[in-house]
């Protein structure tokens, strides 16, 4: 409405001039006043337009206020022009003057229709205010021609209003279409920008060809992967030109343009056809694939498959080789042994399978940590490789278990010699990051075809031979023998019977007394598990306890022993303690503390009357969790003893670190008293150490009066052994406890 300024200025000046000319010729002061008012209002409209434009550029303006200013100014100007026409026609008779004002009003009205058609109320108001006074003046004029002209003016008013409204509709339609086209164009531009962003941020290189194999579209990744930064790539570039640029960039080493183009045009005509080549830096592997389009064109995808290829190769490697040592793994071993057994079945030479287990490896892991253990395994694999022949295979089954497949040993002695060399090689101390590590190896050997011609059978038999080798203390090799399988079957049967022994009430708890060496009184009774088998009679704990530990049955059996011992001890004379042995498997049970609390609560036995005995084997497990469990038990008030002291490792460190109340010198040292001149010194040193740490020292395995005399002299506090009594049922131990109210009878050996 406020633009252009020139039309507002021209209208104000033109109408002012016409009014002034008519006023001068008619010599009419009223017409002159109206003319001056027309010019003044026109000038104000121009000034308001200038002010509006400046404010609009500076900041947001209240458009409704300015619209009202324009509206009132337009109506005022039009009303003054209409009044000029009316006064001129009614105050003068000069036809020239009538023609001047009539044509000016008609021209202004026509201009209004085009200028303000977008706001019909303003345009119609201006049109009416300008021409209606003119039409009225013509209709009341006495001349019939003027009357006719007045009627025409009325028709003109109607026509111009109709034209104004029509122009408004046209403007709205045009504006709507323009806005729709602009919105559509903006949407297309936004989509194009998104497509461009997505295209150039793809991890794959992409290009599109028409049906003549001319380049139409490509992305930045395509240029990057082919290193075509300096190539003049443009729309219409052919495949041949692209190949030439790629070769110049250093890709497709050793190939020519013709052969590459032939492969591309022949092979890439098919969907998903793939080709692989090495990039310019020689470090990346590229894969090409092509998808045909309906119009004959195609889309080519270029992908960097270096990591994928490396991962595939890594997976293929790990499927057959051990990641830590690089040796063949179980899968690879099976492939090889199956091939060799096939030759054996066809009458070929025999083969020997050596199953190797590293002795004391778990202690290394527990004391020095798994990183040192892993490095030790690498060193073990190197030593094994230095012993075996080139044609023999070394594999790692996992953990500390290795296997050697010895091809074509001519005699059994050859396998024995190899096993001895392996044991000797692994018995030499290792130096791993400054740590001297002494381990050893136990080896089980099975020979095909004598011991089987199936891989699983050979491994099973070698495993039984290995079990026999470890049963003798380790550091040895054993060949498989038929009686080993018989022993394994017997052991399996024993395991099955042991699973039901508890429910069938076949287990019993016997007790062996511990004596105060000064008073001769019984201080503690050690609970010892016995199994009365319905067919085999009493079975030694040394035979069935290891089975219980390996199978996990020791958890339920140990809980039963703990509850029974606490229940029995609750009826003993006040102050008499009961000692219960805990295996490493029980100590790893996180609910051990809860089980002890339950046993004490059910029996009513005071916590200080329960003595839990552990061996140094327990302390070789995870030290932090072991210490935590022992501190929990200590808080309960339970006493803790270290059994078989001196037979393990780092014993002095254990005494310093763990909260023991009692240490029991292993029976092997007591048995040497009187036979080994160093034995008394050892007993004396342990007793002195216990005294300095405020611990009770117990001598185990006392069988003679001489041994009793010496352990007293060396400072031991308590004694245990056949001299004081063998393990006996609960009734017998209760009778012995009640032999004297003061429990100070001079106890002697009881058969």
C-alpha positions in Angstrom: 0.0 0.0 0.0 2.8 2.4 0.8 4.8 1.5 -2.3 5.7 2.9 -4.7 6.2 6.4 -3.2 6.3 7.9 -6.7 2.6 7.1 -7.4 1.6 8.7 -4.1 3.6 11.8 -4.8 2.3 12.1 -8.4 -1.3 11.7 -7.3 -1.0 14.4 -4.6 0.8 16.8 -7.0 -1.5 16.1 -10.0 -4.7 16.5 -8.0 -3.4 19.6 -6.2 -2.4 21.2 -9.5 -5.9 20.5 -11.1 -7.6 21.9 -8.1 -5.5 25.0 -8.0 -6.0 25.6 -11.7 -9.8 25.2 -11.4 -9.8 27.5 -8.4 -7.8 30.2 -10.1 -9.9 30.1 -13.3 -13.2 30.0 -11.4 -11.9 32.6 -8.9 -13.5 30.6 -6.1 -12.0 30.6 -2.6 -13.8 27.4 -1.5 -12.3 25.5 -4.4 -8.9 26.9 -3.6 -9.2 25.8 0.0 -10.1 22.3 -1.1 -7.2 22.2 -3.5 -4.8 23.2 -0.7 -6.3 20.5 1.5 -5.9 17.9 -1.2 -2.2 18.8 -1.6 -1.6 18.8 2.1 -3.2 15.4 2.7 -1.3 13.9 -0.3 1.9 15.3 1.1 1.1 13.8 4.6 0.5 10.4 2.9 3.9 10.6 1.2 5.7 11.5 4.5 3.9 8.7 6.3 5.1 6.2 3.7 8.7 7.4 4.0 8.5 7.0 7.8 6.9 3.6 7.6 9.7 2.3 5.3 12.5 3.5 7.5 11.0 2.0 10.6 10.3 -1.3 8.8 14.0 -1.5 7.9 15.1 -0.7 11.5 12.8 -3.1 13.4 9.4 -4.8 13.5 6.5 -2.3 13.3 2.8 -2.6 14.3 1.4 -3.2 10.8 -2.3 -2.8 11.8 -1.6 0.8 13.0 0.1 1.8 9.8 -2.7 0.1 7.8 -5.2 2.4 9.6 -3.0 5.4 8.9 -2.9 4.6 5.2 -6.7 3.8 5.2 -7.7 7.1 6.8 -5.3 9.1 4.6 -6.7 7.4 1.4 -10.3 8.0 2.4 -9.5 11.7 3.3 -7.7 12.3 0.0 -10.6 10.7 -2.0 -13.3 12.6 -0.1 -11.5 15.9 -0.8 -11.2 15.0 -4.5 -14.9 14.1 -4.6 -15.8 17.4 -2.8 -13.7 19.3 -5.4 -15.8 17.7 -8.2 -19.1 18.5 -6.4 -18.2 22.1 -5.6 -16.9 22.8 -9.1 -20.0 21.4 -10.8 -22.4 23.1 -8.5 -20.6 26.5 -8.2 -19.5 26.9 -11.9 -21.0 26.6 -15.4 -17.8 26.4 -17.3 -17.7 23.1 -19.2 -13.9 23.2 -19.3 -13.7 23.2 -15.5 -16.3 20.4 -15.4 -14.2 18.3 -17.8 -11.0 18.9 -15.8 -12.4 17.7 -12.5 -14.4 14.9 -14.0 -11.5 13.4 -15.9 -9.2 13.8 -12.9 -11.7 12.0 -10.7 -12.3 9.2 -13.2 -8.5 8.7 -13.7 -7.9 8.6 -10.0 -10.7 6.1 -9.5 -9.3 3.9 -12.2 -5.8 4.1 -10.6 -7.3 3.2 -7.2 -8.8 0.0 -8.6 -5.4 -1.3 -9.6 -3.4 0.0 -6.7 -5.5 -1.1 -3.7 -7.3 -4.1 -5.2 -5.6 -6.2 -2.6 -7.6 -4.3 0.1 -11.1 -4.1 -1.4 -12.6 -2.1 1.5 -10.0 0.7 1.0 -10.3 0.6 -2.8 -14.2 0.6 -2.8 -14.2 3.4 -0.2 -11.8 5.6 -2.2 -13.8 4.9 -5.4 -17.1 5.8 -3.8 -15.8 8.9 -2.0 -14.2 10.2 -5.2 -16.9 9.4 -7.9 -20.2 9.4 -6.0 -20.1 13.2 -5.3 -19.3 13.7 -9.0 -22.2 11.5 -10.1 -24.6 13.4 -7.7 -23.5 16.7 -9.0 -24.0 15.7 -12.6 -27.4 14.2 -11.9 -28.6 17.4 -10.3 -27.2 19.6 -13.0 -29.9 21.2 -15.2 -28.4 20.0 -18.5 -29.6 16.6 -19.7 -26.2 15.8 -21.0 -24.7 16.2 -17.5 -27.5 14.0 -16.2 -26.6 11.3 -18.7 -23.0 11.6 -17.7 -23.9 11.3 -14.0 -25.8 8.1 -14.8 -22.7 6.8 -16.7 -20.6 7.7 -13.7 -22.8 5.5 -11.5 -22.3 2.7 -13.9 -18.6 3.4 -13.9 -18.6 3.1 -10.1 -20.3 -0.3 -10.3 -17.9 -1.4 -13.1 -14.8 -0.3 -11.2 -16.0 -2.0 -8.0 -16.4 -5.2 -10.0 -13.0 -4.8 -11.6 -11.4 -4.2 -8.2 -12.9 -7.3 -6.7 -11.8 -9.3 -9.8 -8.3 -8.0 -9.6 -8.3 -8.9 -5.9 -9.2 -12.5 -6.8 -6.5 -12.7 -9.5 -3.9 -11.3 -7.0 -4.9 -13.8 -4.3 -4.8 -16.7 -6.8 -1.4 -15.5 -8.1 -0.1 -15.0 -4.6 -1.3 -18.4 -3.5 0.2 -20.1 -6.5 3.4 -18.2 -6.0 3.6 -19.3 -2.3 2.8 -22.9 -3.2 5.5 -22.9 -5.8 7.9 -21.3 -3.4 7.1 -23.8 -0.7 7.4 -26.6 -3.2 10.7 -25.3 -4.4 11.9 -24.9 -0.8 10.8 -28.4 0.0 12.6 -29.7 -3.1 15.6 -27.7 -2.2 15.5 -29.0 1.4 15.2 -32.6 0.2 18.0 -32.1 -2.3 20.2 -30.6 0.4 19.4 -33.6 2.7 20.1 -36.0 -0.1 23.3 -34.2 -0.8 24.3 -34.3 2.8 23.4 -38.0 3.1 25.2 -38.8 -0.1 28.4 -37.1 0.9 28.4 -38.6 4.4 28.0 -42.2 3.4 30.7 -44.6 4.5 30.5 -46.2 1.0 31.6 -44.6 -2.3 28.7 -44.2 -4.7 28.3 -43.2 -8.4 25.5 -43.6 -10.9 25.8 -44.2 -14.7 23.3 -43.8 -17.5 22.6 -46.5 -20.0 25.7 -45.5 -21.9 27.9 -45.9 -18.9 28.4 -42.2 -18.5 28.8 -40.7 -15.1 25.7 -38.8 -13.7 26.1 -38.7 -9.9 28.9 -39.4 -7.5 29.7 -38.6 -3.8 32.7 -37.4 -1.9 33.5 -40.8 -0.5 33.9 -42.2 -4.0 36.5 -39.6 -4.8 38.2 -40.2 -1.4 38.4 -44.0 -1.7 39.8 -43.9 -5.3 42.1 -40.9 -4.5 40.7 -38.9 -7.4 41.0 -35.5 -5.9 43.1 -34.2 -8.9 41.0 -35.9 -11.6 38.7 -33.8 -13.8 35.5 -35.7 -12.8 32.4 -34.2 -14.3 28.9 -35.3 -15.5 29.3 -37.4 -18.6 32.7 -38.9 -17.8 32.8 -42.4 -19.2 33.8 -45.6 -17.4 37.0 -45.8 -19.5 38.0 -42.3 -18.4 37.3 -43.1 -14.8 39.4 -46.2 -15.0 42.2 -44.2 -16.5 42.1 -41.7 -13.7 42.0 -44.4 -11.1 45.1 -46.1 -12.6 46.9 -42.8 -12.6 46.0 -42.4 -8.9 47.8 -45.7 -8.2 44.9 -48.2 -8.0 44.7 -51.5 -9.9 48.4 -52.2 -9.7 49.7 -54.2 -12.6 46.5 -54.0 -14.7 45.8 -52.0 -17.9 42.8 -49.9 -18.8 41.5 -52.3 -21.4 41.4 -55.3 -19.1 39.8 -53.4 -16.3 37.2 -51.9 -18.5 36.5 -55.3 -20.0 36.0 -56.8 -16.6 33.8 -53.9 -15.5 31.6 -53.8 -18.6 31.3 -57.6 -18.7 31.0 -58.5 -15.1 29.3 -55.4 -13.6 26.4 -55.7 -15.9 25.0 -58.2 -13.4 23.5 -57.2 -10.1 25.7 -57.7 -7.0 28.7 -58.7 -9.1 31.8 -57.9 -6.9 35.4 -57.1 -7.7 38.2 -56.5 -5.2 41.3 -54.5 -5.6 44.0 -52.8 -3.4 44.0 -49.1 -2.9 46.9 -46.7 -3.8 48.4 -46.9 -0.3 48.4 -50.7 -0.4 46.8 -50.8 3.0 43.1 -50.8 2.1 41.1 -53.4 0.2 38.2 -52.1 -1.9 35.1 -54.0 -3.1 33.0 -52.9 -6.2 29.4 -53.9 -6.6 26.8 -52.8 -9.2 23.0 -52.6 -9.2 21.2 -52.3 -12.6 18.3 -49.8 -13.0 15.1 -50.1 -15.1 16.3 -47.4 -17.6 19.5 -49.3 -18.3 21.6 -47.2 -16.0 23.4 -48.5 -12.9 24.5 -47.6 -9.5 28.0 -48.7 -8.4 29.0 -49.0 -4.8 32.6 -48.8 -3.7 33.3 -50.1 -0.2 36.4 -50.2 2.0 36.4 -53.9 3.2 39.8 -53.8 4.9 38.5 -54.3 8.4 36.0 -56.8 7.3 38.6 -58.9 5.5 40.9 -58.6 8.5 38.1 -59.7 10.8 37.2 -62.6 8.6 40.8 -63.7 8.5 41.0 -63.2 12.3 37.9 -65.4 12.8 39.3 -68.0 10.5 42.6 -67.9 12.4 40.9 -68.2 15.8 38.8 -71.1 14.6 42.0 -73.1 14.2 44.6 -71.5 16.4 45.0 -70.5 20.0 45.0 -66.7 20.4 47.5 -66.7 23.3 50.2 -69.1 22.2 49.6 -69.2 18.4 49.5 -73.0 18.7 46.8 -75.1 16.9 43.6 -75.3 19.0 41.3 -78.2 19.6 39.5 -77.8 16.3 42.7 -77.8 14.3 44.0 -80.7 16.3 40.9 -82.8 15.5 41.4 -82.2 11.8 45.0 -83.4 12.0 44.4 -86.4 14.2 41.4 -87.5 12.1 43.6 -87.4 9.0 46.4 -89.4 10.7 43.9 -91.9 12.2 42.6 -92.5 8.7 46.1 -93.5 7.7 46.4 -95.8 10.8 43.1 -97.5 9.8 44.5 -98.2 6.4 47.4 -100.0 7.9 49.9 -97.1 8.4 52.2 -96.4 11.2 51.1 -95.9 14.8 50.7 -92.4 16.4 51.0 -91.4 20.0 49.0 -88.7 21.8 50.7 -86.9 24.7 48.2 -85.1 27.0 50.2 -82.6 29.1 49.0 -80.8 32.2 51.2 -78.1 33.9 51.8 -78.9 37.6 51.3 -76.0 40.0 50.1 -73.6 37.3 47.0 -72.5 39.3 49.3 -71.5 42.2 51.2 -69.2 39.7 48.0 -67.6 38.6 46.8 -67.1 42.1 50.0 -65.7 43.6 51.5 -63.8 40.6 48.4 -63.0 38.6 46.9 -64.0 35.3 49.2 -61.8 33.1 52.2 -63.6 34.5 50.4 -66.9 34.0 49.7 -66.1 30.3 53.3 -65.2 29.7 54.3 -68.5 31.4 52.1 -70.4 29.0 53.8 -68.7 26.0 57.2 -69.8 27.4 55.9 -73.3 27.9 54.7 -73.5 24.3 58.2 -72.3 23.1 59.9 -75.0 25.2 57.6 -77.7 23.9 58.3 -76.6 20.4 62.1 -76.9 21.0 61.7 -80.5 22.1 59.3 -82.0 19.5 60.2 -82.9 16.0 59.2 -80.9 13.0 56.5 -83.3 11.9 54.9 -83.5 15.3 52.0 -81.3 16.2 51.7 -79.2 19.4 48.2 -77.9 20.3 46.7 -76.1 23.3 43.3 -77.3 24.5 42.8 -74.4 26.9 44.0 -73.4 30.3 47.2 -75.2 31.1 46.4 -78.3 29.0 48.6 -79.0 26.0 48.6 -82.0 23.6 51.3 -83.3 21.3 50.5 -85.6 18.4 53.6 -87.7 17.8 53.6 -89.1 14.3 55.0 -92.5 13.5 56.8 -93.5 16.7 58.4 -96.9 15.8 58.4 -98.2 19.3 56.7 -97.5 22.7 60.1 -96.5 24.0 60.2 -93.6 21.5 57.1 -92.1 23.0 58.5 -92.6 26.5 61.7 -90.8 25.6 59.8 -87.9 24.2 57.7 -87.7 27.3 60.8 -87.7 29.5 62.4 -84.9 27.5 59.1 -82.9 27.8 59.0 -83.4 31.6 62.7 -82.5 31.9 62.3 -79.4 29.7 59.4 -78.1 31.8 61.1 -78.8 35.1 63.8 -76.3 34.4 62.8 -73.0 36.2 61.3 -70.2 34.2 62.1 -66.6 34.4 59.1 -64.4 33.7 59.5 -60.7 34.3 62.0 -61.3 37.0 60.0 -64.0 38.7 61.6 -67.4 39.1 58.8 -70.0 38.5 59.2 -73.6 39.2 56.6 -75.8 37.7 56.5 -79.3 36.2 54.4 -81.4 33.9 52.4 -84.6 34.1 51.8 -86.5 30.8 49.3 -89.1 29.9 50.0 -91.1 26.7 47.7 -93.1 24.5 48.9 -94.9 21.3 46.9 -95.7 18.2 45.9 -98.3 17.1 46.6 -100.2 20.4 44.6 -97.8 22.6 42.0 -96.9 20.1 41.5 -95.6 16.5 39.0 -92.9 17.3 40.0 -89.4 18.4 37.6 -89.1 21.3 38.7 -92.6 22.5 42.4 -91.7 22.4 41.8 -88.4 24.2 39.8 -90.2 26.9 42.4 -92.8 27.4 45.2 -90.3 27.4 43.2 -88.3 30.0 43.0 -91.4 32.2 46.8 -91.9 31.9 47.3 -88.3 32.8 45.1 -88.7 35.9 47.3 -91.7 36.9 50.5 -89.6 36.4 49.1 -86.7 38.5 48.0 -89.2 41.2 51.6 -90.0 41.9 52.4 -86.4 42.7 53.0 -85.1 39.2 56.2 -84.6 37.2 55.8 -88.1 35.6 54.4 -89.7 32.5 52.1 -92.7 32.2 51.0 -94.8 29.3 47.4 -95.8 29.1 46.6 -99.3 30.4 43.4 -101.3 30.5 43.3 -101.3 34.3 43.2 -97.5 34.3 39.8 -97.7 32.6 38.7 -100.2 35.2 39.8 -97.9 37.9 38.0 -95.0 36.2 34.8 -97.1 36.0 35.2 -98.0 39.7 35.7 -94.4 40.5 32.6 -93.4 38.6 30.6 -96.1 40.4 31.9 -94.8 43.7 30.9 -91.2 42.7 27.3 -92.4 41.9 27.2 -94.2 45.3 28.5 -91.2 47.1 25.7 -89.0 45.6 23.2 -91.2 47.5 25.3 -91.9 50.6 23.9 -88.9 52.5 20.3 -89.7 51.8 20.8 -93.4 52.7 22.4 -92.4 56.1 25.7 -94.2 55.2 27.9 -91.3 56.4 29.1 -91.0 60.0 31.1 -88.5 62.0 33.9 -89.9 64.2 36.0 -87.9 66.6 39.6 -87.9 67.6 40.7 -86.0 70.8 43.3 -83.3 71.1 45.1 -83.3 74.5 46.5 -80.4 76.6 50.1 -81.6 76.9 50.4 -80.0 80.4 47.2 -81.3 82.0 46.4 -84.3 79.9 42.8 -83.0 79.5 40.9 -83.2 76.2 40.5 -79.7 74.9 39.1 -80.4 71.4 37.7 -83.3 69.4 38.3 -83.3 65.7 35.3 -84.4 63.6 36.4 -86.9 60.9 34.1 -88.1 58.2 33.6 -91.9 57.7 31.6 -93.7 55.0 30.2 -97.1 55.7 29.4 -98.5 52.2 26.7 -101.3 52.3 28.9 -103.6 50.1 32.5 -102.4 50.5 32.4 -101.6 54.2 34.3 -98.5 55.5 35.9 -96.5 52.7 38.9 -94.3 53.4 38.3 -90.5 53.3 41.4 -90.3 51.1 39.5 -92.2 48.5 36.1 -90.5 48.5 36.8 -86.9 49.7 38.7 -85.9 46.5 35.7 -87.2 44.5 33.4 -85.1 46.6 35.6 -82.1 46.1 35.8 -82.5 42.3 32.0 -83.1 41.9 31.0 -80.3 44.3 29.3 -82.8 46.6 31.6 -81.6 49.4 29.3 -78.5 49.9 26.3 -80.5 51.0 28.3 -83.2 52.7 30.4 -80.6 54.5 27.3 -78.8 55.7 25.9 -82.0 57.1 29.2 -82.7 58.9 29.2 -79.2 60.4 25.7 -79.5 61.7 26.2 -83.0 63.1 29.5 -82.0 64.8 27.9 -78.9 66.4 24.9 -80.9 67.5 27.1 -83.6 69.1 29.4 -81.1 70.7 26.5 -79.3 72.3 26.0 -82.2 74.7 29.7 -82.4 75.7 31.1 -81.0 78.9 31.3 -77.3 79.1 34.4 -75.8 77.4 35.1 -78.8 75.1 35.6 -77.7 71.5 34.9 -79.5 68.3 37.1 -79.1 65.2 35.7 -79.3 61.7 37.8 -79.5 58.6 36.9 -77.2 55.6 38.0 -78.0 52.1 39.0 -75.2 49.5 35.7 -75.9 47.7 33.7 -75.1 50.8 35.7 -72.0 51.4 34.9 -70.7 47.9 31.2 -71.0 48.8 29.9 -67.5 49.5 27.2 -68.8 51.8 29.8 -70.4 54.2 29.3 -67.8 56.9 25.5 -68.4 56.8 26.0 -72.1 57.0 28.1 -71.8 60.1 25.6 -69.4 61.7 22.8 -71.9 61.0 24.7 -74.8 62.4 25.5 -72.9 65.6 21.9 -71.7 66.0 20.3 -75.1 65.5 22.6 -76.8 67.9 22.9 -74.1 70.5 26.7 -74.6 70.6 28.6 -71.4 71.6 30.7 -70.0 68.7 33.9 -70.1 70.7 33.5 -73.9 71.0 33.7 -74.4 67.2 37.2 -74.7 65.6 37.3 -74.6 61.8 40.5 -76.2 60.4 41.8 -75.2 56.9 44.9 -76.3 55.0 47.3 -74.1 53.2 45.7 -75.3 50.0 42.8 -73.0 50.9 45.1 -70.0 51.1 46.4 -70.6 47.6 43.0 -69.6 46.3 42.0 -65.9 45.9 43.6 -64.2 48.8 41.3 -61.2 49.2 38.1 -63.2 49.2 39.7 -65.8 51.5 40.7 -63.1 54.0 37.2 -61.6 53.9 35.6 -65.0 54.6 38.0 -65.6 57.5 37.4 -62.2 59.0 33.6 -62.9 58.8 34.1 -66.2 60.7 36.3 -64.4 63.2 33.6 -61.8 63.9 31.2 -64.7 64.7 33.5 -65.8 67.4 34.6 -69.0 65.7 38.2 -70.2 66.1 40.3 -70.9 63.0 43.2 -73.3 62.8 45.8 -73.9 60.2 46.1 -77.6 59.6 49.2 -79.5 58.2 51.4 -76.5 58.7 54.7 -76.6 56.9 53.6 -78.7 53.9 52.6 -75.7 51.6 54.1 -72.4 50.4 54.8 -69.1 52.1 53.6 -70.4 55.5 55.1 -67.6 57.5 53.3 -65.0 55.4 50.0 -66.8 56.0 50.6 -66.6 59.8 51.2 -62.9 59.5 48.3 -62.1 57.2 45.4 -64.4 58.4 43.7 -64.4 61.9 44.6 -67.9 63.1 44.1 -69.1 66.7 45.9 -72.4 66.3 48.5 -74.0 64.0 48.9 -77.8 63.7 52.4 -79.1 62.9 52.1 -81.7 60.1 52.5 -85.4 61.3 55.4 -85.9 58.9 57.6 -83.7 61.1 56.5 -85.5 64.3 57.1 -88.9 62.7 60.8 -87.8 62.0 61.4 -87.1 65.7 64.1 -89.6 66.9 65.0 -90.4 63.3 66.0 -87.1 61.8 68.3 -84.8 63.7 66.7 -81.7 62.1 63.1 -82.6 63.1 63.4 -81.3 66.7 64.7 -78.0 65.4 61.8 -77.6 63.1 59.3 -78.4 65.8 61.0 -76.1 68.2 61.0 -73.2 65.5 57.3 -73.6 64.8 56.4 -73.8 68.5 58.5 -70.7 69.2 56.8 -68.9 66.3 53.3 -69.9 67.6 54.2 -68.7 71.1 55.4 -65.3 69.8 52.1 -64.9 67.8 49.9 -66.0 70.7 48.8 -69.1 68.8 48.2 -72.6 70.2 50.6 -75.1 68.6 49.4 -78.6 68.1 51.6 -81.6 67.3 49.8 -84.1 65.0 50.5 -87.8 64.7 51.9 -88.5 68.2 52.2 -92.3 68.4 55.0 -92.9 71.0 55.9 -91.8 74.5 59.2 -90.5 73.1 57.5 -88.3 70.5 55.2 -87.0 73.4 58.2 -86.2 75.5 60.0 -84.3 72.7 57.0 -82.2 71.6 56.5 -81.2 75.2 60.2 -80.2 75.5 60.0 -78.2 72.3 57.1 -76.1 73.5 54.0 -77.5 71.8 50.7 -76.9 73.7 48.5 -79.7 72.5 48.9 -83.1 70.9 46.9 -85.4 68.7 47.6 -89.0 67.6 47.1 -92.6 68.2 48.8 -92.4 71.5 45.8 -90.5 72.9 43.1 -92.2 70.9 42.1 -93.1 67.4 39.0 -91.6 65.7 35.9 -93.0 67.4 32.1 -92.8 67.2 30.3 -90.1 69.1 29.2 -92.5 71.9 32.8 -93.5 72.5 34.1 -90.0 72.6 31.4 -88.9 74.9 32.3 -91.7 77.3 35.9 -90.6 77.2 35.0 -87.0 77.9 32.9 -88.1 80.9 35.6 -90.3 82.3 36.6 -87.6 84.8 34.5 -84.5 85.7 37.7 -82.4 85.6 38.8 -84.0 82.3 42.3 -84.4 83.7 42.9 -88.1 83.5 46.2 -89.2 82.2 45.1 -90.4 78.7 47.1 -93.0 77.0 46.9 -94.8 73.8 43.6 -96.5 73.0 43.5 -99.0 70.2 
